[in-house]
Amino acid sequence: MAKSAIAALKISARSRTDGRRTLLVYMNSDLIKEVKKIALDEERNVYEIVEEATFDWLNRLYVSISVEK
């Protein structure tokens, strides 16, 4: 397979239809465990809980933002 075709596959595999992008953060391992447990209990994705918490925090402390959900 040509290099350009491989690059295209990598890009398409990483792109999302909802417009979200990847963000790597380091968190306390106990906090990660608790968020994962809650996500399972609520049948949600961890990213949804973290996104919601970040959105609420930004609106409460800094700016009023609107984000398409």
C-alpha positions in Angstrom: 0.0 0.0 0.0 1.3 3.5 -0.9 2.3 5.8 1.9 -0.4 8.3 1.1 -3.1 5.6 1.3 -1.8 4.5 4.7 -1.8 8.1 5.9 -5.4 8.5 4.7 -6.4 5.3 6.6 -4.9 6.6 9.8 -6.6 10.0 9.4 -10.0 8.4 8.7 -9.7 6.0 11.6 -9.1 8.8 14.0 -11.7 11.3 12.7 -15.0 11.4 14.4 -18.3 12.5 13.0 -19.2 14.5 16.1 -16.2 16.8 15.8 -14.5 15.8 19.1 -10.7 15.7 19.2 -8.3 13.8 21.4 -6.9 15.4 24.6 -4.4 13.5 26.8 -4.5 14.4 30.5 -2.9 12.8 33.5 -5.1 12.3 36.5 -4.9 10.7 39.9 -5.5 7.0 39.6 -8.2 6.9 42.3 -10.1 9.7 40.5 -9.9 7.7 37.2 -11.3 4.6 38.9 -14.2 6.5 40.4 -15.1 8.2 37.1 -15.0 4.8 35.4 -17.3 3.3 38.0 -19.8 6.1 37.7 -19.7 5.8 33.9 -20.5 2.1 34.2 -23.3 2.7 36.7 -24.8 5.5 34.5 -24.2 3.6 31.3 -22.3 6.6 29.9 -18.9 7.0 28.3 -16.1 8.5 30.5 -15.5 11.2 28.0 -19.1 12.4 28.4 -18.8 12.8 32.2 -15.4 14.5 31.9 -16.8 16.8 29.1 -19.8 17.7 31.2 -17.7 18.4 34.3 -15.3 20.6 32.3 -18.2 22.5 30.7 -19.8 23.1 34.1 -16.5 24.2 35.6 -15.8 26.7 32.8 -19.2 28.2 33.0 -19.1 28.5 36.8 -15.7 30.0 37.2 -14.6 31.6 34.0 -16.8 32.2 31.0 -20.3 31.4 29.8 -19.8 29.1 26.8 -22.2 27.3 24.6 -21.2 24.0 23.0 -23.2 21.9 20.6 -24.0 18.6 22.2 
